[in-house]
Amino acid sequence: MAARHRVKLARLLLAWYRKGHRDLPWRRTSDPYRIWVSEIMLQQTRAQAVVPYYERFLERFPTAGALAAASEDEVLALWSGLGYYSRARNLRRAAQQVAEADGFPREYLAIRALPGIGAYTAAAIGSIAFGLPHAVVDGNVMRVVARLQADSGDIASAGTRERFRAIAQAWLDRKQPGAFNQALMELGATVCLPKNPLCPVCPLEACCLGRQQGIAAQFPVKSRKTEPVQIAAVLLLVRKGGRVLLRRTEAGSRRMAGFWELPSPEQLPGARIGQSIGEFRHTITHHHYTLTVKTASGRAAGAEFGWFAPAQLAGIPLSTTARKALKLARNL
């Protein structure tokens, strides 16, 4: 794309963004800590789902120092339900480094060196908080690039992703990198949709080769996803004196280390299993679970078990499956 076309693209995109965009709380601040928290939460998670978590999290941890001083359990409890919990652990670890350094780093490589921060997140924080000239490339941006360029490269390929990053970097408005990055992501999230893109209202319609060729919806190209795995399992709801029995996941567990969950029959041998109170579905990446919740009685042996009153549940890291199961039980 010629230089004059790149200038035109940036001008059209920024004018569109200034006219109106989603009012999201992290767009009302230039505080690098708050921008950082939002970018970590937004990884693999829709913006509207993030908003209540973001507001609760910052109410409890308004600064990096407050987050650094918190226990991991307290951080995970506020993150519970948001998923991808390594994000929360890395955020706390990074906050400890920021607190020790007495300030958030202002250079791209120093930002990227923090735990849990990769190229995309460092570019987002750096451009929005400090005006650093680094383009962000997420799924939304790759979709926009693929369609504007009519590029049939497989976005699952590292080579294609690097080419798209270089294209986005060439498009970047160096005077307003933060606004440009947010505008490009907003375009992908609200107009250049994965299915049924809203081409007639797109500010970049005249620049889009995919639109001109009538094939915009065919992009981006991505190699076939992993086939889903269907898994059926049982969770036991054991109650005593108004409290519920939970089991803490072992520290070595990859996904849910340190979280409390309802035990399975295998984890509570000898339990007397009663009636089914319902089932629900839960998905983690390509694993699709059908979980049946059954009442049970039995004795827990082991330090990994604990009895919790309803009022205590909000203060512990509780797994999403446990939350769904307990909600199911309350709805009976």
C-alpha positions as CSV (number, residue, x, y, z in Angstrom):
1,M,0.0,0.0,0.0
2,A,1.4,3.3,-1.1
3,A,2.3,6.0,1.6
4,R,-0.6,8.3,0.5
5,H,-3.1,5.4,0.9
6,R,-1.7,4.6,4.3
7,V,-2.2,8.2,5.4
8,K,-5.8,8.1,4.0
9,L,-6.5,4.9,5.8
10,A,-5.3,6.3,9.1
11,R,-7.3,9.5,8.6
12,L,-10.5,7.7,7.8
13,L,-10.1,5.3,10.7
14,L,-9.4,7.9,13.3
15,A,-12.2,10.2,12.1
16,W,-14.6,7.2,12.4
17,Y,-13.3,6.4,15.9
18,R,-13.7,10.0,17.1
19,K,-17.3,10.1,15.9
20,G,-18.3,7.3,18.3
21,H,-17.1,4.0,19.8
22,R,-18.0,1.8,22.7
23,D,-17.8,3.5,26.1
24,L,-15.5,1.1,28.0
25,P,-14.0,2.1,31.4
26,W,-10.4,1.5,30.4
27,R,-10.8,4.1,27.6
28,R,-11.4,6.8,30.2
29,T,-7.9,6.6,31.6
30,S,-4.2,7.0,30.7
31,D,-3.0,5.3,33.9
32,P,-0.7,2.5,32.6
33,Y,-1.7,0.2,35.5
34,R,-5.4,0.4,34.7
35,I,-4.8,0.0,31.0
36,W,-2.5,-3.0,31.8
37,V,-5.2,-4.7,33.9
38,S,-7.8,-4.3,31.2
39,E,-5.5,-5.7,28.5
40,I,-4.7,-8.8,30.5
41,M,-8.4,-9.3,31.3
42,L,-9.3,-8.8,27.6
43,Q,-7.1,-11.7,26.5
44,Q,-9.4,-14.4,25.2
45,T,-12.4,-12.6,26.8
46,R,-15.1,-10.4,25.3
47,A,-15.1,-6.7,26.4
48,Q,-18.6,-6.7,27.9
49,A,-17.8,-9.8,30.0
50,V,-14.7,-8.1,31.3
51,V,-16.3,-4.8,32.5
52,P,-17.7,-6.0,35.9
53,Y,-14.6,-7.9,36.7
54,Y,-12.4,-4.9,35.8
55,E,-14.4,-2.6,38.0
56,R,-14.5,-4.9,41.0
57,F,-10.8,-5.7,40.6
58,L,-9.7,-2.0,40.5
59,E,-12.0,-1.2,43.4
60,R,-10.1,-3.7,45.6
61,F,-6.6,-3.2,44.0
62,P,-6.5,0.5,42.8
63,T,-2.7,0.5,42.4
64,A,0.1,-1.9,41.5
65,G,1.2,-1.7,45.1
66,A,-2.2,-2.8,46.4
67,L,-2.1,-5.8,44.0
68,A,1.4,-6.7,44.9
69,A,0.5,-6.8,48.6
70,A,-2.4,-9.1,48.1
71,S,-2.4,-12.9,48.6
72,E,-2.7,-15.1,45.5
73,D,-6.0,-16.5,46.9
74,E,-7.5,-13.0,47.2
75,V,-6.5,-12.2,43.6
76,L,-7.9,-15.5,42.3
77,A,-11.1,-15.0,44.2
78,L,-11.8,-11.8,42.3
79,W,-10.7,-13.4,39.0
80,S,-12.9,-16.4,39.6
81,G,-15.2,-17.0,36.6
82,L,-13.1,-15.0,34.2
83,G,-11.0,-18.0,33.2
84,Y,-7.3,-18.4,32.1
85,Y,-6.1,-18.1,35.6
86,S,-2.4,-17.9,34.8
87,R,-3.2,-14.4,33.7
88,A,-4.1,-13.4,37.3
89,R,-1.0,-15.1,38.8
90,N,1.3,-13.4,36.3
91,L,-0.5,-10.0,36.9
92,R,0.2,-10.3,40.6
93,R,3.9,-11.3,40.0
94,A,4.3,-8.4,37.6
95,A,2.7,-6.0,40.1
96,Q,5.3,-7.0,42.6
97,Q,8.1,-6.2,40.2
98,V,6.4,-2.8,39.3
99,A,6.0,-2.0,43.0
100,E,9.7,-2.8,43.7
101,A,10.7,-0.6,40.8
102,D,8.6,2.2,42.2
103,G,6.8,2.8,38.9
104,F,5.5,1.2,35.7
105,P,8.1,0.9,33.0
106,R,7.8,3.4,30.1
107,E,9.8,1.6,27.4
108,Y,8.4,-1.2,25.1
109,L,11.1,-3.8,25.9
110,A,10.8,-3.2,29.7
111,I,7.0,-3.5,29.5
112,R,7.3,-6.7,27.5
113,A,9.8,-8.2,30.1
114,L,7.1,-8.2,32.8
115,P,5.5,-11.7,33.5
116,G,2.4,-12.4,31.4
117,I,3.1,-9.6,28.8
118,G,3.8,-10.5,25.2
119,A,4.2,-8.4,22.1
120,Y,0.5,-7.6,21.7
121,T,0.0,-6.5,25.3
122,A,3.2,-4.5,25.4
123,A,2.2,-2.7,22.2
124,A,-1.2,-1.9,23.6
125,I,0.0,-0.6,26.9
126,G,2.9,1.3,25.4
127,S,0.9,3.0,22.7
128,I,-2.2,3.9,24.8
129,A,-0.4,5.0,28.0
130,F,2.9,6.4,26.6
131,G,2.3,7.0,22.9
132,L,4.9,4.4,21.9
133,P,4.8,3.7,18.1
134,H,4.0,0.0,18.2
135,A,1.1,-1.6,16.4
136,V,-1.2,-4.1,18.2
137,V,-2.1,-7.3,16.4
138,D,-4.9,-9.4,17.9
139,G,-7.6,-11.5,16.2
140,N,-9.7,-8.5,15.3
141,V,-6.7,-6.7,13.7
142,M,-5.7,-9.8,11.8
143,R,-9.2,-10.1,10.3
144,V,-9.1,-6.4,9.2
145,V,-5.7,-6.8,7.7
146,A,-6.6,-10.0,5.8
147,R,-9.7,-8.4,4.3
148,L,-8.2,-5.1,3.4
149,Q,-5.3,-6.8,1.7
150,A,-7.3,-9.8,0.4
151,D,-4.5,-11.9,1.9
152,S,-5.2,-15.6,1.9
153,G,-2.3,-16.5,4.3
154,D,-3.2,-18.9,7.1
155,I,-3.3,-16.8,10.3
156,A,-2.4,-19.9,12.3
157,S,1.0,-19.6,10.7
158,A,3.7,-17.6,12.5
159,G,4.9,-16.2,9.2
160,T,1.4,-14.9,8.3
161,R,1.0,-13.3,11.7
162,E,4.4,-11.6,11.4
163,R,3.5,-10.3,7.9
164,F,0.2,-8.9,9.3
165,R,2.1,-7.3,12.2
166,A,4.4,-5.6,9.7
167,I,1.4,-4.3,7.7
168,A,-0.3,-3.0,10.8
169,Q,3.0,-1.3,11.8
170,A,3.2,0.4,8.4
171,W,-0.4,1.7,8.7
172,L,0.2,3.0,12.3
173,D,-0.4,6.7,12.8
174,R,2.8,7.7,14.6
175,K,1.3,10.8,16.1
176,Q,-1.6,9.0,17.6
177,P,-0.6,5.4,18.0
178,G,-2.8,4.7,21.0
179,A,-6.0,6.0,19.3
180,F,-5.1,4.3,16.0
181,N,-4.6,0.9,17.7
182,Q,-7.9,1.2,19.6
183,A,-9.7,2.3,16.5
184,L,-8.4,-0.7,14.5
185,M,-9.4,-3.1,17.2
186,E,-12.8,-1.4,17.6
187,L,-13.4,-1.8,13.8
188,G,-12.7,-5.5,14.0
189,A,-14.9,-5.9,17.1
190,T,-17.9,-3.9,15.9
191,V,-17.9,-3.7,12.1
192,C,-15.5,-6.1,10.4
193,L,-17.2,-9.0,12.2
194,P,-16.1,-12.7,11.8
195,K,-19.4,-13.5,10.1
196,N,-21.6,-11.1,8.1
197,P,-19.2,-8.1,8.2
198,L,-20.9,-4.7,8.0
199,C,-19.1,-3.6,4.9
200,P,-21.6,-0.8,3.9
201,V,-20.9,1.1,7.1
202,C,-17.1,0.5,7.3
203,P,-15.0,3.6,7.1
204,L,-12.4,1.7,5.2
205,E,-14.7,0.2,2.6
206,A,-13.1,2.1,-0.3
207,C,-9.6,0.8,0.8
208,C,-10.7,-2.9,1.1
209,L,-9.5,-5.3,-1.6
210,G,-11.7,-8.0,-0.2
211,R,-14.8,-5.8,-0.5
212,Q,-13.8,-4.7,-4.0
213,Q,-13.5,-8.4,-5.1
214,G,-16.7,-9.4,-3.3
215,I,-14.8,-12.0,-1.1
216,A,-14.3,-10.1,2.2
217,A,-16.2,-12.7,4.2
218,Q,-13.8,-15.4,3.0
219,F,-11.0,-13.9,5.1
220,P,-9.1,-14.5,7.3
221,V,-8.0,-18.0,6.4
222,K,-7.3,-20.3,9.3
223,S,-6.3,-23.9,9.3
224,R,-8.9,-26.3,10.7
225,K,-9.4,-26.2,14.4
226,T,-8.8,-29.2,16.7
227,E,-11.8,-31.5,16.8
228,P,-13.8,-31.1,20.0
229,V,-13.5,-33.7,22.7
230,Q,-16.8,-34.7,24.5
231,I,-16.4,-35.6,28.2
232,A,-19.1,-36.6,30.7
233,A,-18.4,-36.4,34.4
234,V,-20.2,-36.3,37.8
235,L,-19.8,-33.7,40.6
236,L,-20.9,-34.4,44.1
237,L,-22.8,-31.9,46.3
238,V,-22.2,-32.9,49.9
239,R,-23.8,-30.7,52.6
240,K,-23.6,-30.7,56.3
241,G,-25.1,-28.1,58.7
242,G,-25.6,-25.6,55.9
243,R,-22.0,-25.9,54.7
244,V,-20.8,-27.5,51.4
245,L,-17.8,-29.7,51.0
246,L,-15.2,-28.5,48.5
247,R,-11.8,-29.9,47.4
248,R,-8.8,-27.8,46.6
249,T,-7.0,-28.5,43.3
250,E,-3.5,-29.6,43.7
251,A,-0.7,-27.0,43.2
252,G,0.7,-28.9,40.3
253,S,-2.5,-28.8,38.3
254,R,-2.0,-26.9,35.1
255,R,-5.2,-24.9,34.8
256,M,-7.0,-24.6,38.2
257,A,-4.2,-24.9,40.8
258,G,-5.4,-23.6,44.1
259,F,-9.1,-23.4,43.2
260,W,-11.9,-25.0,45.2
261,E,-14.3,-27.3,43.4
262,L,-16.9,-29.9,44.0
263,P,-15.4,-33.4,44.4
264,S,-15.9,-36.2,41.9
265,P,-16.9,-39.7,43.0
266,E,-13.3,-40.8,42.4
267,Q,-12.0,-38.1,44.7
268,L,-14.5,-39.1,47.5
269,P,-14.4,-42.9,47.6
270,G,-17.0,-44.4,49.8
271,A,-19.5,-41.5,49.4
272,R,-23.1,-42.5,49.3
273,I,-24.4,-41.0,46.1
274,G,-28.0,-39.8,45.9
275,Q,-30.2,-38.3,43.3
276,S,-29.3,-36.2,40.3
277,I,-30.2,-32.5,40.7
278,G,-29.4,-31.6,37.1
279,E,-26.6,-31.1,34.6
280,F,-24.8,-28.3,32.8
281,R,-22.3,-27.9,30.0
282,H,-18.9,-26.3,30.4
283,T,-16.2,-25.7,27.7
284,I,-12.4,-25.3,28.1
285,T,-10.7,-24.8,24.7
286,H,-11.8,-27.8,22.6
287,H,-12.9,-29.9,25.6
288,H,-16.7,-29.9,25.9
289,Y,-17.9,-31.2,29.3
290,T,-21.4,-32.4,30.3
291,L,-21.4,-32.3,34.1
292,T,-24.1,-34.0,36.2
293,V,-24.5,-32.8,39.8
294,K,-25.6,-35.4,42.3
295,T,-26.3,-35.2,46.0
296,A,-24.1,-37.3,48.2
297,S,-23.1,-37.9,51.8
298,G,-19.7,-39.0,53.1
299,R,-16.6,-38.1,55.0
300,A,-13.7,-36.2,53.6
301,A,-10.2,-37.4,54.4
302,G,-7.3,-35.2,53.5
303,A,-6.1,-31.6,53.9
304,E,-7.3,-30.8,50.4
305,F,-11.0,-30.8,51.6
306,G,-12.8,-28.1,53.4
307,W,-16.3,-27.2,54.6
308,F,-17.6,-23.8,53.6
309,A,-20.7,-21.7,54.5
310,P,-22.4,-19.8,51.7
311,A,-21.1,-16.5,53.0
312,Q,-17.5,-17.7,52.7
313,L,-17.7,-18.6,49.0
314,A,-17.2,-15.1,47.6
315,G,-13.8,-14.8,49.5
316,I,-12.2,-18.0,48.0
317,P,-11.0,-18.9,44.5
318,L,-14.0,-21.0,43.4
319,S,-13.9,-22.9,40.1
320,T,-16.4,-22.0,37.4
321,T,-17.8,-25.5,37.5
322,A,-18.4,-25.2,41.2
323,R,-20.2,-21.9,40.7
324,K,-22.4,-23.4,38.0
325,A,-23.2,-26.5,40.1
326,L,-24.1,-24.5,43.2
327,K,-26.3,-22.1,41.2
328,L,-28.0,-25.2,39.8
329,A,-28.7,-26.4,43.3
330,R,-30.0,-23.1,44.5
331,N,-32.4,-23.0,41.5
332,L,-34.2,-26.2,42.6
